[in-house]
């Protein structure tokens, strides 16, 4: 048995992918948290983990050639909420607004 086969055998099996019902339940719970008190009491650690995972999913879809429309139509999110979130994400990633503009120009995503 090769070392890579030994390493794979020692790894726990991957959890099953969430089904549509699981995702619908999670969305309903998050929607309730966002509308009930505006999300003020939502645990910050959970918010960080969820946001990190969503960004990773969007990045993976982009790398696979998909251009995801992250926010739905209809103005469900205020411009202020978008700017606060994007600013916090850019600060956490040590990015400046200039770098965003350059990346959009070079990658053709505009």
ZASEDREN-559109 format. One record per atom (N, C-alpha, C): residue number from 1; residue in one letter; chain; atom name; z, x negated, y. Coordinates in nm, 4 decimals. Layout:
REC   pos   code   unit   site         zz         xx         yy
REC   NUM      A      A     CA          Z          X          Y
...
END
This chain:
REC   pos   code   unit   site         zz         xx         yy
REC     1      X      A      N     0.0000    -0.0858    -0.1178
REC     1      X      A     CA     0.0000     0.0000     0.0000
REC     1      X      A      C     0.0000    -0.0900     0.1236
REC     2      X      A      N    -0.0917    -0.0652     0.2174
REC     2      X      A     CA    -0.1008    -0.1465     0.3388
REC     2      X      A      C     0.0130    -0.1118     0.4340
REC     3      X      A      N     0.0337    -0.1977     0.5333
REC     3      X      A     CA     0.1418    -0.1738     0.6297
REC     3      X      A      C     0.1171    -0.0469     0.7111
REC     4      X      A      N    -0.0096    -0.0165     0.7403
REC     4      X      A     CA    -0.0383     0.1061     0.8164
REC     4      X      A      C    -0.0109     0.2302     0.7321
REC     5      X      A      N    -0.0376     0.2205     0.6011
REC     5      X      A     CA    -0.0082     0.3338     0.5128
REC     5      X      A      C     0.1425     0.3546     0.5004
REC     6      X      A      N     0.2181     0.2449     0.4954
REC     6      X      A     CA     0.3643     0.2546     0.4897
REC     6      X      A      C     0.4177     0.3181     0.6182
REC     7      X      A      N     0.3634     0.2754     0.7326
REC     7      X      A     CA     0.4074     0.3302     0.8604
REC     7      X      A      C     0.3784     0.4797     0.8690
REC     8      X      A      N     0.2588     0.5212     0.8234
REC     8      X      A     CA     0.2237     0.6633     0.8254
REC     8      X      A      C     0.3124     0.7441     0.7326
REC     9      X      A      N     0.3446     0.6887     0.6174
REC     9      X      A     CA     0.4283     0.7590     0.5208
REC     9      X      A      C     0.5697     0.7774     0.5737
REC    10      X      A      N     0.6169     0.6846     0.6586
REC    10      X      A     CA     0.7523     0.6920     0.7133
REC    10      X      A      C     0.7623     0.7889     0.8304
REC    11      X      A      N     0.6496     0.8253     0.8896
REC    11      X      A     CA     0.6504     0.9149     1.0053
REC    11      X      A      C     0.6714     1.0590     0.9601
REC    12      X      A      N     0.7517     1.1346     1.0376
REC    12      X      A     CA     0.7666     1.2758     1.0026
REC    12      X      A      C     0.6358     1.3495     1.0278
REC    13      X      A      N     0.6122     1.4582     0.9567
REC    13      X      A     CA     0.4872     1.5319     0.9788
REC    13      X      A      C     0.4844     1.5911     1.1197
REC    14      X      A      N     0.3654     1.6003     1.1736
REC    14      X      A     CA     0.3497     1.6587     1.3066
REC    14      X      A      C     0.3839     1.8065     1.3009
REC    15      X      A      N     0.4492     1.8580     1.4068
REC    15      X      A     CA     0.4794     2.0016     1.4069
REC    15      X      A      C     0.3501     2.0812     1.4150
REC    16      X      A      N     0.3517     2.2028     1.3636
REC    16      X      A     CA     0.2297     2.2832     1.3708
REC    16      X      A      C     0.1953     2.3155     1.5161
REC    17      X      A      N     0.0671     2.3286     1.5419
REC    17      X      A     CA     0.0230     2.3647     1.6771
REC    17      X      A      C     0.0735     2.5048     1.7094
REC    18      X      A      N     0.1129     2.5266     1.8348
REC    18      X      A     CA     0.1617     2.6599     1.8694
REC    18      X      A      C     0.0499     2.7629     1.8601
REC    19      X      A      N     0.0848     2.8803     1.8116
REC    19      X      A     CA    -0.0115     2.9887     1.8035
REC    19      X      A      C    -0.0157     3.0663     1.9340
REC    20      X      A      N    -0.1099     3.1576     1.9442
REC    20      X      A     CA    -0.1234     3.2375     2.0664
REC    20      X      A      C     0.0027     3.3177     2.0962
REC    21      X      A      N     0.0700     3.3684     1.9921
REC    21      X      A     CA     0.1940     3.4445     2.0136
REC    21      X      A      C     0.3033     3.3549     2.0713
REC    22      X      A      N     0.3135     3.2312     2.0213
REC    22      X      A     CA     0.4130     3.1372     2.0732
REC    22      X      A      C     0.3875     3.1081     2.2206
REC    23      X      A      N     0.2620     3.0842     2.2530
REC    23      X      A     CA     0.2248     3.0528     2.3912
REC    23      X      A      C     0.2495     3.1733     2.4813
REC    24      X      A      N     0.2147     3.2923     2.4359
REC    24      X      A     CA     0.2372     3.4144     2.5147
REC    24      X      A      C     0.3869     3.4336     2.5416
REC    25      X      A      N     0.4708     3.4076     2.4415
REC    25      X      A     CA     0.6163     3.4195     2.4598
REC    25      X      A      C     0.6665     3.3201     2.5636
REC    26      X      A      N     0.6191     3.1963     2.5542
REC    26      X      A     CA     0.6598     3.0935     2.6501
REC    26      X      A      C     0.6162     3.1309     2.7914
REC    27      X      A      N     0.4940     3.1777     2.8057
REC    27      X      A     CA     0.4438     3.2187     2.9379
REC    27      X      A      C     0.5289     3.3314     2.9939
REC    28      X      A      N     0.5630     3.4294     2.9110
REC    28      X      A     CA     0.6471     3.5412     2.9565
REC    28      X      A      C     0.7835     3.4912     3.0021
REC    29      X      A      N     0.8421     3.3977     2.9290
REC    29      X      A     CA     0.9725     3.3427     2.9672
REC    29      X      A      C     0.9634     3.2653     3.0980
REC    30      X      A      N     0.8586     3.1855     3.1143
REC    30      X      A     CA     0.8406     3.1095     3.2379
REC    30      X      A      C     0.8121     3.2021     3.3558
REC    31      X      A      N     0.7319     3.3074     3.3322
REC    31      X      A     CA     0.7027     3.4039     3.4385
REC    31      X      A      C     0.8314     3.4726     3.4847
REC    32      X      A      N     0.9161     3.5099     3.3895
REC    32      X      A     CA     1.0436     3.5742     3.4236
REC    32      X      A      C     1.1311     3.4790     3.5055
REC    33      X      A      N     1.1327     3.3518     3.4675
REC    33      X      A     CA     1.2121     3.2540     3.5418
REC    33      X      A      C     1.1577     3.2352     3.6829
REC    34      X      A      N     1.0248     3.2372     3.6968
REC    34      X      A     CA     0.9629     3.2162     3.8281
REC    34      X      A      C     0.9788     3.3364     3.9195
REC    35      X      A      N     0.9798     3.4565     3.8638
REC    35      X      A     CA     0.9868     3.5755     3.9487
REC    35      X      A      C     1.1293     3.6256     3.9675
REC    36      X      A      N     1.2162     3.6051     3.8706
REC    36      X      A     CA     1.3531     3.6563     3.8784
REC    36      X      A      C     1.4295     3.6054     3.9991
REC    37      X      A      N     1.4373     3.4757     4.0130
REC    37      X      A     CA     1.5076     3.4151     4.1255
REC    37      X      A      C     1.4200     3.3119     4.1953
REC    38      X      A      N     1.2910     3.3226     4.1724
REC    38      X      A     CA     1.1986     3.2258     4.2304
REC    38      X      A      C     1.2038     3.0911     4.1622
REC    39      X      A      N     1.2701     3.0843     4.0474
REC    39      X      A     CA     1.2792     2.9588     3.9742
REC    39      X      A      C     1.3903     2.8670     4.0215
REC    40      X      A      N     1.4705     2.9129     4.1178
REC    40      X      A     CA     1.5753     2.8279     4.1749
REC    40      X      A      C     1.6737     2.7796     4.0680
REC    41      X      A      N     1.7096     2.8656     3.9751
REC    41      X      A     CA     1.8071     2.8293     3.8723
REC    41      X      A      C     1.7445     2.7677     3.7480
REC    42      X      A      N     1.6135     2.7456     3.7490
REC    42      X      A     CA     1.5468     2.6865     3.6331
REC    42      X      A      C     1.5934     2.5417     3.6202
REC    43      X      A      N     1.6327     2.4983     3.5009
REC    43      X      A     CA     1.6843     2.3617     3.4842
REC    43      X      A      C     1.5803     2.2557     3.5216
REC    44      X      A      N     1.6214     2.1601     3.6040
REC    44      X      A     CA     1.5281     2.0590     3.6535
REC    44      X      A      C     1.4715     1.9723     3.5405
REC    45      X      A      N     1.5536     1.9396     3.4420
REC    45      X      A     CA     1.5042     1.8570     3.3317
REC    45      X      A      C     1.3924     1.9298     3.2561
REC    46      X      A      N     1.4115     2.0587     3.2305
REC    46      X      A     CA     1.3088     2.1367     3.1613
REC    46      X      A      C     1.1823     2.1438     3.2467
REC    47      X      A      N     1.1988     2.1617     3.3770
REC    47      X      A     CA     1.0841     2.1653     3.4678
REC    47      X      A      C     1.0069     2.0333     3.4605
REC    48      X      A      N     1.0785     1.9212     3.4632
REC    48      X      A     CA     1.0139     1.7901     3.4545
REC    48      X      A      C     0.9371     1.7747     3.3238
REC    49      X      A      N     0.9981     1.8148     3.2135
REC    49      X      A     CA     0.9322     1.7999     3.0834
REC    49      X      A      C     0.8081     1.8886     3.0724
REC    50      X      A      N     0.8192     2.0132     3.1178
REC    50      X      A     CA     0.7055     2.1059     3.1116
REC    50      X      A      C     0.5918     2.0562     3.2010
REC    51      X      A      N     0.6260     2.0147     3.3238
REC    51      X      A     CA     0.5229     1.9656     3.4158
REC    51      X      A      C     0.4543     1.8418     3.3591
REC    52      X      A      N     0.5321     1.7507     3.3015
REC    52      X      A     CA     0.4751     1.6296     3.2430
REC    52      X      A      C     0.3775     1.6641     3.1313
REC    53      X      A      N     0.4170     1.7551     3.0445
REC    53      X      A     CA     0.3303     1.7931     2.9332
REC    53      X      A      C     0.2032     1.8627     2.9812
REC    54      X      A      N     0.2159     1.9495     3.0807
REC    54      X      A     CA     0.0976     2.0177     3.1330
REC    54      X      A      C     0.0000     1.9188     3.1969
REC    55      X      A      N     0.0536     1.8199     3.2687
REC    55      X      A     CA    -0.0327     1.7176     3.3283
REC    55      X      A      C    -0.1021     1.6372     3.2187
REC    56      X      A      N    -0.0291     1.6036     3.1114
REC    56      X      A     CA    -0.0894     1.5300     3.0012
REC    56      X      A      C    -0.1998     1.6115     2.9343
REC    57      X      A      N    -0.1791     1.7407     2.9173
REC    57      X      A     CA    -0.2810     1.8276     2.8579
REC    57      X      A      C    -0.4047     1.8345     2.9470
REC    58      X      A      N    -0.3827     1.8516     3.0780
REC    58      X      A     CA    -0.4969     1.8557     3.1714
REC    58      X      A      C    -0.5742     1.7246     3.1679
REC    59      X      A      N    -0.5029     1.6113     3.1622
REC    59      X      A     CA    -0.5677     1.4809     3.1546
REC    59      X      A      C    -0.6488     1.4648     3.0272
REC    60      X      A      N    -0.5925     1.5099     2.9158
REC    60      X      A     CA    -0.6641     1.5010     2.7876
REC    60      X      A      C    -0.7899     1.5867     2.7906
REC    61      X      A      N    -0.7812     1.7067     2.8485
REC    61      X      A     CA    -0.8985     1.7934     2.8584
REC    61      X      A      C    -1.0045     1.7286     2.9477
REC    62      X      A      N    -0.9613     1.6664     3.0581
REC    62      X      A     CA    -1.0543     1.5980     3.1473
REC    62      X      A      C    -1.1242     1.4849     3.0733
REC    63      X      A      N    -1.0451     1.4039     3.0001
REC    63      X      A     CA    -1.1026     1.2927     2.9246
REC    63      X      A      C    -1.2023     1.3401     2.8194
REC    64      X      A      N    -1.1830     1.4627     2.7694
REC    64      X      A     CA    -1.2726     1.5196     2.6690
REC    64      X      A      C    -1.3940     1.5878     2.7317
REC    65      X      A      N    -1.4018     1.5846     2.8660
REC    65      X      A     CA    -1.5181     1.6408     2.9334
REC    65      X      A      C    -1.4986     1.7800     2.9896
REC    66      X      A      N    -1.3813     1.8369     2.9735
REC    66      X      A     CA    -1.3544     1.9707     3.0247
REC    66      X      A      C    -1.3025     1.9623     3.1675
REC    67      X      A      N    -1.3525     2.0446     3.2539
REC    67      X      A     CA    -1.3055     2.0502     3.3926
REC    67      X      A      C    -1.2259     2.1793     3.4093
REC    68      X      A      N    -1.0985     2.1699     3.3805
REC    68      X      A     CA    -1.0092     2.2849     3.3772
REC    68      X      A      C    -0.9787     2.3344     3.5183
REC    69      X      A      N    -0.9858     2.4640     3.5375
REC    69      X      A     CA    -0.9378     2.5250     3.6612
REC    69      X      A      C    -0.7891     2.5507     3.6384
REC    70      X      A      N    -0.7051     2.4638     3.6934
REC    70      X      A     CA    -0.5625     2.4650     3.6617
REC    70      X      A      C    -0.4936     2.5919     3.7101
REC    71      X      A      N    -0.5233     2.6360     3.8303
REC    71      X      A     CA    -0.4609     2.7565     3.8841
REC    71      X      A      C    -0.5610     2.8713     3.8784
REC    72      X      A      N    -0.5140     2.9871     3.8334
REC    72      X      A     CA    -0.6007     3.1032     3.8253
REC    72      X      A      C    -0.6395     3.1547     3.9624
REC    73      X      A      N    -0.7389     3.2397     3.9650
REC    73      X      A     CA    -0.7816     3.3014     4.0906
REC    73      X      A      C    -0.6788     3.4045     4.1351
REC    74      X      A      N    -0.6886     3.4460     4.2588
REC    74      X      A     CA    -0.6068     3.5558     4.3059
REC    74      X      A      C    -0.4887     3.5154     4.3920
REC    75      X      A      N    -0.4724     3.3876     4.4208
REC    75      X      A     CA    -0.3666     3.3453     4.5110
REC    75      X      A      C    -0.2265     3.3666     4.4569
REC    76      X      A      N    -0.2085     3.3536     4.3267
REC    76      X      A     CA    -0.0759     3.3721     4.2680
REC    76      X      A      C     0.0211     3.2622     4.3098
REC    77      X      A      N    -0.0320     3.1503     4.3572
REC    77      X      A     CA     0.0512     3.0389     4.4009
REC    77      X      A      C     0.0215     3.0128     4.5482
REC    78      X      A      N     0.1266     3.0001     4.6271
REC    78      X      A     CA     0.1072     2.9763     4.7702
REC    78      X      A      C     0.0578     2.8342     4.7946
REC    79      X      A      N    -0.0078     2.8156     4.9077
REC    79      X      A     CA    -0.0555     2.6825     4.9454
REC    79      X      A      C     0.0624     2.5871     4.9595
REC    80      X      A      N     0.1738     2.6358     5.0118
REC    80      X      A     CA     0.2932     2.5517     5.0260
REC    80      X      A      C     0.3427     2.5040     4.8904
REC    81      X      A      N     0.3467     2.5943     4.7919
REC    81      X      A     CA     0.3926     2.5564     4.6581
REC    81      X      A      C     0.3008     2.4509     4.5977
REC    82      X      A      N     0.1706     2.4651     4.6188
REC    82      X      A     CA     0.0754     2.3665     4.5670
REC    82      X      A      C     0.0996     2.2313     4.6336
REC    83      X      A      N     0.1130     2.2299     4.7661
REC    83      X      A     CA     0.1317     2.1041     4.8381
REC    83      X      A      C     0.2631     2.0363     4.8013
REC    84      X      A      N     0.3698     2.1132     4.7866
REC    84      X      A     CA     0.4989     2.0572     4.7467
REC    84      X      A      C     0.4879     1.9935     4.6084
REC    85      X      A      N     0.4226     2.0644     4.5159
REC    85      X      A     CA     0.4101     2.0154     4.3787
REC    85      X      A      C     0.3212     1.8925     4.3713
REC    86      X      A      N     0.2056     1.8980     4.4348
REC    86      X      A     CA     0.1129     1.7846     4.4322
REC    86      X      A      C     0.1762     1.6632     4.4992
REC    87      X      A      N     0.2448     1.6842     4.6102
REC    87      X      A     CA     0.3113     1.5728     4.6790
REC    87      X      A      C     0.4160     1.5080     4.5893
REC    88      X      A      N     0.4954     1.5892     4.5203
REC    88      X      A     CA     0.5979     1.5356     4.4305
REC    88      X      A      C     0.5350     1.4607     4.3136
REC    89      X      A      N     0.4248     1.5132     4.2613
REC    89      X      A     CA     0.3568     1.4475     4.1490
REC    89      X      A      C     0.2964     1.3146     4.1932
REC    90      X      A      N     0.2375     1.3115     4.3117
REC    90      X      A     CA     0.1777     1.1879     4.3611
REC    90      X      A      C     0.2853     1.0839     4.3889
REC    91      X      A      N     0.3972     1.1272     4.4438
REC    91      X      A     CA     0.5074     1.0339     4.4697
REC    91      X      A      C     0.5613     0.9784     4.3386
REC    92      X      A      N     0.5782     1.0634     4.2384
REC    92      X      A     CA     0.6293     1.0193     4.1086
REC    92      X      A      C     0.5341     0.9208     4.0412
REC    93      X      A      N     0.4056     0.9327     4.0695
REC    93      X      A     CA     0.3047     0.8446     4.0100
REC    93      X      A      C     0.2683     0.7283     4.1011
REC    94      X      A      N     0.3382     0.7179     4.2160
REC    94      X      A     CA     0.3142     0.6111     4.3130
REC    94      X      A      C     0.1689     0.6102     4.3603
REC    95      X      A      N     0.1187     0.7283     4.3962
REC    95      X      A     CA    -0.0185     0.7427     4.4448
REC    95      X      A      C    -0.0182     0.7858     4.5910
REC    96      X      A      N    -0.1158     0.7394     4.6649
REC    96      X      A     CA    -0.1343     0.7788     4.8043
REC    96      X      A      C    -0.2541     0.8737     4.8134
REC    97      X      A      N    -0.2594     0.9528     4.9189
REC    97      X      A     CA    -0.3660     1.0513     4.9356
REC    97      X      A      C    -0.5033     0.9826     4.9405
REC    98      X      A      N    -0.5091     0.8629     4.9960
REC    98      X      A     CA    -0.6339     0.7870     5.0001
REC    98      X      A      C    -0.6876     0.7635     4.8590
REC    99      X      A      N    -0.5969     0.7324     4.7651
REC    99      X      A     CA    -0.6387     0.7060     4.6275
REC    99      X      A      C    -0.6960     0.8312     4.5622
REC   100      X      A      N    -0.6419     0.9462     4.5961
REC   100      X      A     CA    -0.6957     1.0716     4.5438
REC   100      X      A      C    -0.8389     1.0923     4.5928
REC   101      X      A      N    -0.8605     1.0726     4.7223
REC   101      X      A     CA    -0.9944     1.0878     4.7777
REC   101      X      A      C    -1.0940     0.9908     4.7175
REC   102      X      A      N    -1.0503     0.8657     4.6996
REC   102      X      A     CA    -1.1392     0.7654     4.6394
REC   102      X      A      C    -1.1716     0.8017     4.4948
REC   103      X      A      N    -1.0715     0.8434     4.4190
REC   103      X      A     CA    -1.0951     0.8798     4.2791
REC   103      X      A      C    -1.1920     0.9977     4.2700
REC   104      X      A      N    -1.1736     1.0981     4.3568
REC   104      X      A     CA    -1.2640     1.2130     4.3548
REC   104      X      A      C    -1.4068     1.1701     4.3862
REC   105      X      A      N    -1.4223     1.0809     4.4830
REC   105      X      A     CA    -1.5561     1.0329     4.5183
REC   105      X      A      C    -1.6200     0.9548     4.4045
REC   106      X      A      N    -1.5444     0.8648     4.3445
REC   106      X      A     CA    -1.5985     0.7787     4.2395
REC   106      X      A      C    -1.6210     0.8533     4.1082
REC   107      X      A      N    -1.5386     0.9510     4.0798
REC   107      X      A     CA    -1.5510     1.0205     3.9503
REC   107      X      A      C    -1.6456     1.1388     3.9555
REC   108      X      A      N    -1.6864     1.1781     4.0762
REC   108      X      A     CA    -1.7770     1.2920     4.0886
REC   108      X      A      C    -1.7100     1.4257     4.0597
REC   109      X      A      N    -1.5791     1.4351     4.0827
REC   109      X      A     CA    -1.5079     1.5597     4.0525
REC   109      X      A      C    -1.4973     1.6543     4.1698
REC   110      X      A      N    -1.5502     1.6165     4.2837
REC   110      X      A     CA    -1.5423     1.7031     4.4008
REC   110      X      A      C    -1.6361     1.8178     4.3917
END
